[in-house]
Amino acid sequence: MPEVYDVVVIGAGVVGTAVARLLSHHHLEVALLDAAPDIGAGTSKANTAILHTGFDATPGSLESRLVARGYALLNDYAPTVGIAIEPIGALLVAWDDEQAASLNTSAEKAVANGYRSASLI
Ligand SMILES: Cc1cc2nc3c(=O)[nH]c(=O)nc-3n(C[C@H](O)[C@H](O)[C@H](O)COP(=O)(O)OP(=O)(O)OC[C@H]3O[C@@H](n4cnc5c(N)ncnc54)[C@H](O)[C@@H]3O)c2cc1C
């Protein structure tokens, strides 16, 4: 292990590990630190694995742009490193009238955010 690092990335969730991986492509000594004993033990561990959460994000927001960009990047990246992706979709269930009334808005948001496969069933 080197005694001096060029970059120290603090936090080994999905964001920190991705940043460290990109930096590792350069001539840099990179350390990835986490307070927990393993990587991905924070919020990343709780992820539902919905790859495009476009029904949720506010159209035009930074989140909306990053969700769409991340979706495209992951679809390109996953096969190159053997990450299996099964496009099985997801069901957003309305449990009451109020939630049922918001389904149309969610479907419209998905389209506005660039996801065109969402439909009401
Ligand atoms: C229940 C749930 C479901 C979700 N489902 C989805 C989904 O389906 N699709 C989706 O796109 N997103 C989903 N998300 C959001 C997504 O999981 C988060 O946006 C993402 O995991 C955040 O990653 P992160 O690397 O920024 O944070 P984290 O994964 O929280 O990583 C931060 C790391 O920093 C470490 N840390 C913090 N402070 C310090 C310190 N001082 N020193 C050292 N280490 C430190 C923590 O231990 C942790 O490992 C979901 C979130 C939740 C909670």
The ligand as an ORCA input file, in Angstrom:
! r2SCAN-3c Opt
* xyz 0 1
  C     -35.247      1.896      0.489
  C     -34.511      2.542     -0.672
  C     -34.744      2.081     -1.949
  C     -34.093      2.691     -3.030
  N     -34.343      2.201     -4.294
  C     -33.736      2.766     -5.347
  C     -33.965      2.257     -6.664
  O     -34.707      1.305     -6.854
  N     -33.314      2.846     -7.678
  C     -32.460      3.911     -7.499
  O     -31.906      4.405     -8.487
  N     -32.217      4.418     -6.271
  C     -32.839      3.869     -5.202
  N     -32.588      4.363     -3.949
  C     -31.634      5.463     -3.807
  C     -30.199      4.933     -3.914
  O     -30.077      3.699     -3.231
  C     -29.247      6.000     -3.316
  O     -29.415      7.212     -4.027
  C     -27.792      5.562     -3.427
  O     -27.581      4.259     -2.898
  C     -26.905      6.564     -2.698
  O     -25.575      6.104     -2.817
  P     -24.393      6.890     -2.137
  O     -23.126      6.188     -2.538
  O     -24.531      8.332     -2.428
  O     -24.694      6.764     -0.580
  P     -24.459      5.498      0.422
  O     -24.759      4.178     -0.227
  O     -25.192      5.837      1.667
  O     -22.904      5.545      0.669
  C     -22.331      6.471      1.561
  C     -21.232      5.737      2.308
  O     -20.503      6.685      3.041
  C     -20.142      6.094      4.277
  N     -19.860      7.199      5.175
  C     -20.693      8.164      5.601
  N     -20.040      9.034      6.390
  C     -18.757      8.614      6.437
  C     -17.591      9.107      7.080
  N     -17.626     10.234      7.832
  N     -16.437      8.444      6.917
  C     -16.393      7.310      6.148
  N     -17.454      6.794      5.519
  C     -18.637      7.444      5.658
  C     -21.329      5.246      4.674
  O     -20.957      4.193      5.543
  C     -21.786      4.707      3.318
  O     -21.248      3.434      2.992
  C     -33.198      3.773     -2.842
  C     -32.950      4.224     -1.523
  C     -33.590      3.604     -0.459
  C     -33.289      4.082      0.953
*
